[in-house]
């Protein structure tokens, strides 16, 4: 946590209400999201117990329950209900524009990162490769839904195709409680949007008393309610009326546990939609639409395959790609949002200050002894800047202008020289003038050339093989 975040946390604690850490919204919000919450059996994430889902807050959400989660036939029977609705929802986003890209894309909203990892990872993984032609096959909809869930579980940084409400809220607000406490959606919303008559801490304490948002259920509820209902299911045997009674009672209990979390997801979306979208959000959503278009094409052609264990080369390539996408997301957020840029200044990664002087005609000699124009900007920093000489920075309002920090003297001023972007007659107008307040950030224009792919296993991903014992 940098100095600005620490200040914001102390401010939230003092004001007893969360404070905004951004001026813009950095996620795309769909006009028709699918909100999903669920539980799995304690100690067995591969055994779904219940799911509650829906696309409209003013309608009663659908509910799926598994009266005996350890029974695979009952598990797949219940998942079929969810899978059919999921496939119907996704089919609404297959219309394409003249360029062949889907005009819109689906968006799944879940209460927390744990639910996102469970649905997209575990549930998707154990259902996507199920055979529908063997003994006791599952419904055909279940493996199809599993492939889609695996797709949503393997998204890139900055994607809005699946949103975890707690992650989205903590990206835009700072509470006065511990980060681990922010994982509770109801408590987090208590700090951000407390009910009338309550402050943030009081509303958070009230939220902590609500049933868990999943995917783990309340252990006390498991022991006092769920265990009895599962026993009742076994006692019902093959009696349809008795089984229906147990299902009905279990569904009522599940709705009491999960519907509050489902409604909290909609409350989270209400808080997010109130913020204006950042300039780069639309571009990232276009990228999401293209990714969704490619996935839906693979699904239609039967080519949607997912590797359970990547090769070392694939893992290394994927890691490098994720690092690049993460940096691009951080760059775009900083460009869009002055508060995000201020956090970089507070952490010492960016430099903010007042321009004292600009020497636009300064010249130096290159390695070949030829003169070259290298304008110099002298700054009075707003905060201490401890990065060493040679650090590369970029003019935040013109990221094409690349600068290098020069060795400093004891005056407290910082001098930077222009390496490129504003060292020619036609680009000198990009330079600031004396008296301007500017920010030099670590983010320049992204690279547009295609980097070479990973061909050999890097040392970070080598698999160690023990030497065989000498005979």
C-alpha positions, 0 to 999 in steps of 0.5 A, spaced: 500 500 500 503 506 497 502 513 501 496 515 498 492 509 499 494 509 506 492 516 507 485 514 503 484 508 508 485 513 514 481 518 511 475 512 510 476 510 518 476 517 520 470 519 516 467 512 517 465 511 510 469 509 504 472 514 499 473 513 492 480 512 489 478 513 482 475 518 478 473 514 473 470 507 472 475 502 469 470 496 468 465 495 462 458 494 465 453 490 460 446 492 460 444 485 461 449 481 465 448 474 468 448 475 476 450 468 479 452 466 486 453 459 488 455 454 494 459 447 493 459 442 498 464 443 504 470 440 503 469 438 495 469 444 491 467 439 485 460 438 488 456 444 487 450 444 492 446 450 489 446 456 484 442 462 484 442 466 477 438 471 473 439 477 469 434 482 472 434 484 479 426 485 479 425 478 477 425 472 482 432 469 480 432 462 478 435 457 483 438 450 482 439 445 488 442 438 489 439 434 494 445 430 495 451 433 492 455 427 492 451 423 487 453 425 480 447 423 477 443 428 481 449 433 480 448 433 473 441 433 473 441 439 477 446 442 473 442 441 466 437 446 469 443 452 470 446 450 463 440 450 459 439 457 461 446 459 461 446 457 453 440 461 452 443 467 455 450 466 451 446 465 444 443 472 445 450 475 443 452 471 437 449 477 432 455 480 428 457 486 425 459 487 418 466 486 420 464 479 423 465 481 430 459 480 435 456 486 436 455 485 444 458 480 448 455 477 455 457 479 462 457 474 468 457 478 475 459 474 481 460 476 488 467 475 489 474 472 486 473 465 489 466 464 486 469 466 479 475 461 480 470 456 482 465 457 476 470 458 471 475 453 474 473 447 478 466 447 475 468 448 468 474 443 468 470 437 471 464 438 466 467 440 459 470 434 457 464 429 460 462 424 455 455 424 453 455 417 449 457 412 455 454 409 461 449 414 465 451 420 460 450 427 463 445 431 459 448 434 453 448 441 455 452 440 461 459 439 457 457 445 453 456 449 459 463 447 462 466 449 456 463 456 456 465 456 463 472 454 462 472 460 457 470 465 462 475 462 467 481 464 463 480 471 461 486 476 460 487 482 465 482 488 464 477 483 461 470 485 463 467 479 461 466 476 468 466 481 474 467 479 481 464 484 485 468 485 491 474 486 486 471 491 482 469 495 488 476 495 491 479 497 485 474 504 485 473 505 493 478 504 499 475 502 506 477 503 513 477 496 514 483 490 513 483 488 505 481 481 508 475 484 510 473 487 504 473 480 501 466 480 504 461 483 499 456 485 504 461 488 509 464 492 503 458 495 501 456 497 508 462 501 507 461 504 500 453 505 501 451 504 508 443 504 510 440 511 512 442 511 520 448 507 520 455 509 518 460 504 515 463 500 520 456 499 523 453 497 516 459 492 515 458 489 522 451 488 520 453 485 513 458 480 516 452 477 520 449 476 513 449 469 510 456 468 506 456 470 499 459 463 497 462 459 494 463 456 501 457 456 505 456 457 513 459 451 517 454 452 522 448 452 517 451 446 514 451 442 521 444 445 523 440 445 516 444 442 510 446 435 514 439 434 516 436 435 509 441 431 506 439 425 511 431 427 509 433 426 502 436 419 504 430 417 508 425 419 502 428 413 498 424 413 492 418 416 494 417 422 489 412 426 494 417 425 499 423 427 495 419 433 492 418 436 499 425 435 501 427 439 494 422 444 496 425 445 503 432 445 501 430 450 495 427 455 500 433 454 505 438 456 499 434 462 497 434 465 504 442 464 504 444 466 497 439 471 494 441 476 499 448 476 496 445 476 489 442 482 490 448 485 493 451 484 486 446 488 483 447 493 489 455 493 487 453 494 479 449 500 482 455 503 485 459 502 479 455 505 474 454 512 477 462 513 476 463 515 468 467 510 464 474 511 463 476 513 456 480 506 454 474 502 457 470 502 450 477 499 447 478 494 452 470 492 451 471 491 444 477 487 445 472 483 449 467 482 444 473 480 439 475 474 444 468 472 445 467 472 437 473 467 437 470 463 442 463 462 440 466 461 433 470 455 436 464 452 440 460 452 433 465 449 429 467 444 435 474 446 436 473 449 443 479 445 447 482 447 453 489 444 456 489 442 463 496 442 464 500 447 459 507 445 456 513 449 459 513 453 453 506 455 453 506 457 460 512 461 459 509 465 453 502 465 457 506 469 463 509 474 458 503 475 455 499 476 462 505 481 464 504 485 458 496 485 458 497 487 466 502 493 464 497 495 458 491 496 463 495 499 468 498 504 463 491 506 461 488 506 468 493 512 469 492 515 463 484 515 464 484 517 471 488 523 475 487 519 482 490 513 479 496 517 476 497 520 483 498 514 486 504 512 482 506 519 484 505 517 491 509 511 490 515 514 487 514 511 480 511 517 477 514 524 478 510 530 479 512 538 479 512 545 477 516 546 471 522 551 473 525 552 466 525 549 459 532 549 455 529 547 448 535 548 444 540 544 449 544 540 445 549 534 446 554 530 443 552 522 441 557 516 441 559 518 434 561 525 436 555 529 432 551 534 435 543 532 437 538 536 440 536 534 447 532 539 450 532 539 458 526 540 463 528 543 470 522 541 475 521 543 482 518 536 485 511 536 489 514 530 492 521 527 494 523 523 487 528 518 489 529 514 482 536 514 480 539 518 474 538 514 467 530 512 469 526 513 463 519 517 464 514 519 459 510 526 459 503 524 461 499 529 457 504 527 451 506 519 452 510 519 446 515 524 449 520 520 452 525 523 458 531 521 462 532 523 469 539 526 469 544 527 475 541 532 480 545 537 485 543 539 492 538 544 489 532 539 490 530 541 483 530 535 478 532 535 471 530 531 465 532 531 458 528 529 452 530 523 448 525 523 443 518 525 441 519 533 442 526 534 440 525 536 433 523 543 430 516 540 429 515 537 435 518 542 440 511 545 441 509 538 445 514 541 451 511 544 457 513 551 459 515 555 465 510 555 471 506 549 468 504 543 473 506 536 469 507 529 471 512 524 468 509 517 468 513 510 467 508 509 461 509 511 454 506 509 448 505 501 448 509 497 443 506 496 436 510 491 433 509 483 434 514 480 439 517 473 437 514 467 440 517 463 446 521 457 442 525 454 447 523 453 455 526 459 459 530 457 465 524 459 469 520 454 467 525 448 466 523 442 470 528 439 474 530 432 473 534 428 479 540 425 476 540 417 476 544 414 481 550 411 479 551 404 478 
